[in-house]
Amino acid sequence: MFRISRRLDYGLQLMIALANDPEGKPQSTASLAEKLQIPLPFLHQIGHMLMQAGLIKASPGPHGGVRLNRTPDAISALQIVEVLEGPVSLHPCPDCNDQCSRVDACSAQFTWNDLQQTVISYLTNVHLDVLAQSSQGLPIFSVPAVSSKAEGTVLG
């Protein structure tokens, strides 16, 4: 089963909260943890990963906190995913390539490759500004209906 990790879920919530600040002022991690209901140590760990990747910036001091280091439209969902989880890999065989001994016999290879490319494409084309707008209740991920020739049904 495909599953989104708690780290990715919280990280995306953090990035959306920072993107929703119209003034881009630093927000204290304690207030963000309380507002988003994320344990503060876990928020610090996530924030550190995002800072190392240059997606957010920390400002020290009593009025400090974290803020986006780029404009929301310059940060893709894929960048956030890869910082927090590593490269997207949905294929069951991590070493699936031309050198695999089963490459010619693997009938599912094209399905998994297509699924992976679709997910990567979605995540690449959805930016933080759109995610911030969607937090207001607007849908952003819609999959067009796809006809199944084998069964004559519509999927989606």
C-alpha positions as CSV (number, residue, x, y, z in Angstrom):
1,M,0.0,0.0,0.0
2,F,1.2,3.5,-0.8
3,R,1.4,5.6,2.4
4,I,2.4,9.2,3.1
5,S,4.7,9.4,6.1
6,R,3.9,11.5,9.1
7,R,7.1,13.5,8.5
8,L,6.0,14.4,5.0
9,D,2.5,15.2,6.1
10,Y,3.7,17.5,8.9
11,G,6.4,19.0,6.6
12,L,3.8,19.9,4.0
13,Q,1.6,21.4,6.7
14,L,4.5,23.5,7.9
15,M,5.4,24.7,4.4
16,I,1.7,25.6,3.7
17,A,1.4,27.5,7.0
18,L,4.6,29.5,6.1
19,A,3.2,30.2,2.6
20,N,-0.1,31.4,4.0
21,D,1.7,34.2,5.9
22,P,1.2,37.2,3.5
23,E,4.0,39.2,5.1
24,G,6.5,36.4,5.2
25,K,7.6,37.2,8.7
26,P,9.4,34.7,10.8
27,Q,7.1,32.5,12.9
28,S,8.1,30.9,16.1
29,T,8.4,27.1,16.0
30,A,6.6,26.9,19.3
31,S,3.5,28.7,17.9
32,L,3.6,26.7,14.7
33,A,3.8,23.4,16.6
34,E,0.8,24.5,18.7
35,K,-1.2,25.8,15.7
36,L,-0.5,22.7,13.6
37,Q,-0.6,20.2,16.5
38,I,2.9,18.9,15.7
39,P,5.2,17.8,18.5
40,L,7.8,20.5,18.8
41,P,10.9,18.2,18.7
42,F,9.5,16.6,15.5
43,L,8.8,20.1,14.0
44,H,12.4,21.1,14.8
45,Q,13.7,17.9,13.0
46,I,11.6,18.6,9.9
47,G,12.5,22.3,9.9
48,H,16.2,21.4,10.1
49,M,15.8,19.2,7.0
50,L,14.0,22.0,5.1
51,M,16.6,24.6,6.2
52,Q,19.5,22.4,5.0
53,A,17.8,22.2,1.6
54,G,17.4,25.9,1.5
55,L,13.6,25.9,1.5
56,I,13.1,27.7,4.8
57,K,15.3,30.1,6.7
58,A,15.6,30.6,10.5
59,S,16.0,33.9,12.2
60,P,17.4,33.8,15.8
61,G,16.3,36.0,18.6
62,P,13.1,36.8,20.6
63,H,11.2,37.9,17.4
64,G,12.8,35.2,15.3
65,G,11.5,32.0,13.9
66,V,11.2,30.3,10.5
67,R,10.0,31.6,7.2
68,L,10.2,30.5,3.6
69,N,13.5,31.2,1.9
70,R,11.9,31.4,-1.6
71,T,8.6,32.5,-2.9
72,P,5.8,29.9,-2.7
73,D,5.5,29.7,-6.5
74,A,9.2,28.7,-6.6
75,I,8.8,25.6,-4.4
76,S,7.3,22.5,-5.9
77,A,5.7,19.7,-3.9
78,L,8.3,17.4,-5.4
79,Q,11.1,19.4,-3.8
80,I,9.4,19.1,-0.4
81,V,8.9,15.4,-0.9
82,E,12.4,14.7,-1.9
83,V,13.9,16.8,1.0
84,L,11.8,14.9,3.6
85,E,11.6,11.4,2.0
86,G,14.2,11.1,-0.7
87,P,13.6,10.4,-4.4
88,V,10.1,9.1,-5.3
89,S,10.4,5.4,-6.0
90,L,7.2,3.5,-6.5
91,H,8.7,0.7,-8.5
92,P,8.9,-2.6,-6.4
93,C,12.3,-3.4,-7.9
94,P,14.8,-0.6,-6.9
95,D,17.3,-2.0,-9.4
96,C,14.9,-2.3,-12.3
97,N,16.9,-1.3,-15.4
98,D,18.4,-2.8,-18.5
99,Q,20.8,-4.9,-16.5
100,C,18.1,-6.7,-14.5
101,S,17.9,-10.4,-15.4
102,R,14.1,-10.2,-15.4
103,V,13.6,-7.0,-17.5
104,D,12.3,-8.9,-20.5
105,A,9.9,-11.1,-18.4
106,C,8.6,-8.3,-16.2
107,S,5.1,-7.6,-17.4
108,A,4.3,-5.0,-14.7
109,Q,7.4,-2.9,-15.3
110,F,5.6,-0.4,-17.6
111,T,2.7,0.0,-15.2
112,W,5.0,0.9,-12.3
113,N,7.2,3.2,-14.5
114,D,4.1,5.0,-15.8
115,L,2.7,5.4,-12.3
116,Q,5.9,6.7,-11.0
117,Q,6.3,9.2,-13.9
118,T,2.7,10.4,-13.3
119,V,3.2,11.0,-9.6
120,I,6.5,12.8,-10.3
121,S,4.8,14.9,-12.9
122,Y,2.0,15.9,-10.5
123,L,4.4,16.8,-7.7
124,T,6.7,18.7,-10.1
125,N,3.8,20.8,-11.4
126,V,2.1,21.6,-8.1
127,H,3.8,24.5,-6.3
128,L,3.5,25.7,-2.7
129,D,1.4,28.7,-3.7
130,V,-1.3,26.3,-5.1
131,L,-1.1,24.1,-2.1
132,A,-1.6,27.1,0.2
133,Q,-4.7,28.0,-1.8
134,S,-6.0,24.5,-1.6
135,S,-5.7,24.6,2.2
136,Q,-8.8,26.9,1.8
137,G,-10.8,24.0,0.5
138,L,-10.0,24.1,-3.3
139,P,-9.1,20.8,-4.9
140,I,-5.8,20.6,-6.7
141,F,-5.2,16.9,-7.4
142,S,-7.7,15.7,-10.0
143,V,-7.1,12.7,-12.1
144,P,-8.8,12.7,-15.5
145,A,-11.0,9.7,-16.2
146,V,-9.2,7.0,-18.1
147,S,-11.0,4.4,-20.1
148,S,-10.1,0.8,-19.6
149,K,-10.2,-0.9,-22.9
150,A,-10.2,-4.4,-21.4
151,E,-13.3,-3.9,-19.3
152,G,-15.0,-1.0,-21.1
153,T,-15.2,0.9,-17.8
154,V,-14.1,4.4,-16.8
155,L,-11.6,4.7,-14.1
156,G,-11.1,7.8,-11.9
